[in-house]
Structure formats: structure tokens, C-alpha cells
Amino acid sequence: MKMVSAIIKHFKLDEVRDALNKEGVQGMTAIEVKGFGRQKGHMEVYRGVEYEVKFLPKVKVEVAIPDEKLDSVLKAIQDSGKTGEIGDGKIFVYDLQDVIRIRTGEKGAEVL
């Protein structure tokens, strides 16, 4: 089993969610986050005063999937989350040792 964590732009969340649903992903977590990469922030003007935004707002999407869905899920996130501009985000893949459904105590890939 794998945990896929993707940092994407806010306005791409619905497209990524729809693409993951088409791949059979039944659940996901979306978290509003702030950070920076190569962009290192940017300058904005508010009421005539220029200031630097050092941490950019993004959305972190997490999905737990079986190993066999990894390639299709990665492609779905890349295709739906891409704008072609700097700051599109990153995808991280982690191994999952186990998954447990709290309500029933079920374990393993069946829980996904």
C-alpha cells in the first residue's frame, strides 16, 4: 500500500479530486498549507504598500491506495494538477505499513 501526498494550487483541487474519483480512489484528505519552493514567495501591493509574501498558499492532498493503482493515480494527479507554470507543486509517495478502520478494527488493503 502507498500514501500519495501532493502539494497543488488551490484552484486545481476540484480537477484533482475528479481525476482521482475516475481512478477509483474512494477517499482523500485535503489540507490548506503554506510553503515555498523555488518561487521563494513574491511581492504584492495592498493599499499602495508593497510587501513580500514569503509563504504561498497551497493545498495538500493525501490518498492511501493499493500498490497496483500507483502509476494511474500519479498520472491523474500530474495531468489534472498541471498548469505548466512554476509553482504547480510536488508529489510524494510513501510506503504504508498498515491501515486500520477505527470503527470495525479491520486491517490491510481491504480497508482502502
LOPAMAR-375993 format. One record per atom (N, C-alpha, C): x, y, z; residue in one letter. Coordinates in steps of 0.1 Angstrom, whole numbers, plus 5000, padded with zeros to 4 digits. Example, Ala and Ser with C-alpha at 12.3 -4.5 7.8 and 13.67 -1.06 7.14 Angstrom:
2
513249435078A;512349555078A;513249675078A;512849785071S;513749895071S;512950005079S;
//
This chain:
112
500849885000M;500050005000M;500950125000M;500450234994K;501150354993K;500350474998K;501050575004M;500450705007M;500950804997M;500050864989V;500450964980V;500051104985V;501051194986S;500851324991S;501251424981S;500251514977A;500551604966A;500251744971A;501251834968I;501051984971I;500652044958I;499452104957I;498952164945I;498452304947I;498152374936K;497552504937K;496052494941K;495552594948H;494152584953H;493152564942H;493252634931F;492252624921F;492252494913F;493152404915K;493252274909K;492652164917K;492252194929L;491752094938L;490552014932L;489552084927D;488352014921D;488751924910D;489651964901E;490151884890E;490851764895E;491751784905V;492451664910V;491551564917V;490551614924R;489551524931R;488751444921R;488351514910D;487551444900D;488451344893D;489651374890A;490551274883A;490851154892A;490951174905L;491151064914L;489950984916L;488751044916N;487550964916N;487450874904N;487850924892K;487750844880K;488750724880K;489750734888E;490750634890E;490350534901E;489150554907G;488650464917G;489150494931G;489750604934V;490150644947V;488950684955V;488650624966Q;487350644973Q;487450744984Q;488650784988G;488750884999G;489950964997G;489951085002M;491151175002M;491051275013M;492151325017T;492251435027T;492851555020T;492251675022A;492751795016A;493051895028A;494251945028I;494652035039I;495152165033I;494752275038E;495352405034E;496652425040E;497752445032V;499052465037V;499752585031V;500852625037K;501652735032K;503052695031K;503752745021G;505152705019G;505852775008G;507052735005F;507752784993F;508752684988F;508952694975G;509952614969G;510952704961G;511052684949R;511952764940R;511452914939R;510152924941Q;509553064939Q;510053154950Q;510253114962K;510653194973K;509753304976K;508453294973G;507453394976G;507453494964G;506653604966H;506553714956H;506153844963H;506153954955M;505854084960M;504354114957M;503654174966E;502254214963E;502054354968E;501054424963V;500754564967V;499354564973V;499254614986Y;498054624993Y;497854774997Y;496854844992R;496554984996R;497855064993R;498455044982G;499655124978G;500955084985G;500954984994V;502154955001V;502554814995V;503854804991E;504354674986E;504954594998E;504554464998Y;505154375008Y;505354245002Y;506254165009E;506654035004E;505853925010E;505353835002V;504653715006V;505653605006V;506153555017K;507153455018K;506653315017K;505453295022F;504853155022F;503653165013F;503653085003L;502553084993L;501452984997L;500153014996P;499152925000P;498952804989P;498852684994K;498752564985K;497752474992K;497452364986V;496552254991V;497352134991V;497352055002K;498051925003K;496951825002K;497051734992V;496051624990V;496751494994V;496051415002E;496651285006E;495651175003E;496151064997V;495350944994V;496150824997V;495450725003A;496050595005A;495550504995A;496450434988I;496050344976I;496750214977I;496150114970P;496949984968P;498050004958P;499049924959D;500249944951D;499949944936D;498949864932E;498749844917E;498049974911E;497550064919K;496950194914K;497950304914K;499150284918L;500150394920L;500350474907L;500750404896D;501050474884D;499850554878D;498650494879S;497550564873S;497150684882S;497350674895V;497050784904V;498050894902V;499350864901L;500350964899L;500051044886L;499750964875K;499451034862K;498251124863K;497151074870A;495951154872A;496251284879A;497051284890I;497451404897I;498251494889I;499251444882Q;500051524873Q;499251594862Q;498451514855D;497651574844D;496651674849D;495951644860S;494951744864S;495451854872S;496651844878G;497151954887G;498152044879G;498452014867K;499452084860K;498852214853K;499552324855T;499252444848T;500352484838T;501552424840G;502652454831G;503552564836G;503152624848E;503852744853E;504552694866E;505552784869I;506352754882I;505352754894I;505552664903G;504752654915G;503552554914G;503652464904D;502552364902D;502552274914D;503652254921G;503652164933G;504552044931G;504351954940K;505151824941K;504251714945K;504751594942I;504051474947I;505051384954I;504651334966F;505551254974F;504851114976F;505551004975V;505050874977V;505750804989V;504950754998Y;505450685010Y;504850545010Y;505650455016D;505150315018D;504250315031D;503150245030L;502250235042L;502450095048L;502750085060Q;502949955067Q;501549895069Q;500549965074D;499249915077D;498250025077D;496949985075V;495850075076V;494750005084V;494150075094I;493250015103I;491950105103I;490850045100R;489550115101R;489150125116R;489050235122I;488750265136I;487450195140I;486450215133R;485050165137R;485050015139R;485649935129T;485549795130T;486749715134T;487949785133G;489249725136G;489749645124G;489149655112E;489649585101E;491049635097E;491849555091K;493249595088K;493549555073K;494549625068G;495049595055G;494449665043G;494749615031A;494349685019A;492749685017A;492049595023E;490649595022E;489949715027E;490649775037V;490149905043V;490150015034V;491050015024L;491050125014L;489850125006L;
//
